[in-house]
Amino acid sequence: MTVDYLYFTLEDGAKAPERSSDDAAGYDLFASEDVAIRPLETVLVPTGIRMAMPPGMEAQVRPRSGLSLRTTLRIANAPGTIDADYRGMVGIICQNLLPLTDPVAVLVKYPELAKDFSAHYTMVSAADYFERETGQPLPLGLTSQKIAVDQAGYPLGTYFIRKGERIAQLVFTRPVFPSWRETSTLEGIGRDRGGGFGSTGL
């Protein structure tokens, strides 16, 4: 059995990918710095790792089930593909799907945040905040809304990733590269079940 060697470098303070068990299919990836992801914001979270895979191998960045189940954080391009000839830093494209919202809805769902709420958050105009932070006008429907902002200027619903936190997993595969042949028709080649895009039901 041949052994595939994967060479990698780490930035200062970064953590190498690791498997959580002998039977784990993927390697946990860790954030190499603190990152705040505001509601509806998409951010590239660095891992501090660069790697050189053997030719013919692919790495796929996939979500962690715990984050997907318990938070509004998603990997925007899951599964993200890392090619064997890529030598840049591995980054995770994370998106916070929670919209800028009236705090009442959040506090009903997370009542533990209500304790000392007024001491940590200030109500501000959503329009003023959105234009100040993004330089873009507020989307229609939110023009008169107020949102809660903490003392550091982050709106309620911001997801904070801490340095060293597991944020994704890395699975290695070997892609197949068929020879492409153009033809005038696909009839008689394999079986065509017909339909697609939900044609068999939801």
RATALIN-V650721 format. One record per run of one state. SS is the DSSP state (H for helix, E for strand, - for the rest). FROM is the first residue (numbers start at 0). TO is the last residue. If there is no record, write none. Layout:
SS:FROM:TO, SS:FROM:TO
//
This chain:
-:0:5, E:6:9, -:10:16, E:17:17, -:18:25, E:26:29, -:30:33, E:34:36, -:37:40, E:41:51, -:52:56, E:57:61, -:62:63, H:64:69, -:70:71, E:72:74, -:75:78, E:79:81, -:82:87, E:88:95, -:96:101, H:102:108, -:109:109, H:110:113, -:114:115, H:116:119, E:120:124, H:125:133, -:134:144, E:145:149, -:150:153, E:154:154, -:155:157, E:158:160, -:161:164, E:165:172, -:173:201
//
